[in-house]
Amino acid sequence: MGDLSSRRGRIAGSESRGHNVIVRAQVPFSEMLSYATDLTSMTQGRALIPWSSPLRLCPRDQADK
């Protein structure tokens, strides 16, 4: 969660599912481009990112284009 916060993310919550923790957050897309690689390194390959959830661009990201 600290890494998401450092990427200008806003944590919406977390929940436990068995041995897993699901973290919900809103993070600018531009901050997430290298996140999969960084998360794999931080968790020694144990974490997954479900990219199947809908991605929405926030106004700040749209203005960066």
N, C-alpha and C positions, 0 to 999 in steps of 0.2 A: 504494500500500500504506500509505503514511503517513496518508492521509485515512481509510482504513478503521480503522486503529489509533486514530486520534483519536475515532472513533465507538464506542469500546469494543469493537472487533472483534479477533478472534483469527485471524491468518493461518495457514491450514493448508498453504499451499504455492503454487507457481506453476510454470507450464510454458510453453515456447515452442511455438507452432504456426505455422510459417512466419514471417510478419512480425508475428504477434499474440502476446500474452502472456495466458495464462489465469490468473487469480488466484482461489484458493479461500479463503474466509474464513467465519467464523461471526460475525455481527453482529446485535445486537438489532434486531428489526423496527422498533421505534420510532425508531431512529437512521437507518433506511433510507428513511423517507418522503420526504425531499427529495433523496435521493442521485442519482436519475436526472438531475434538473436540474443539480445540482452537478457531476456527472461530465461531462455534455455541455459545461458551461462550461470545466472544467479541460482537456478534451481537444479543444476546438474542434470538437465534434461527431463525433469519430472513434471513440469508445468505445461499446460496446453492453453492456446488461445482459440476460442470458438469464433472464427471470423464469419460464421454463418449468420450471426445476429446482424440486424440492419445497421448500416453505418450512415450517419447523417452528418453533413458538413455544417459546422456552426458558422455564424456570420463572419467571425474573425478569419476563419480559413478561406471563406469565399472571397474576402477582400484581398487576401494574399495572392490571388491568381493574377 
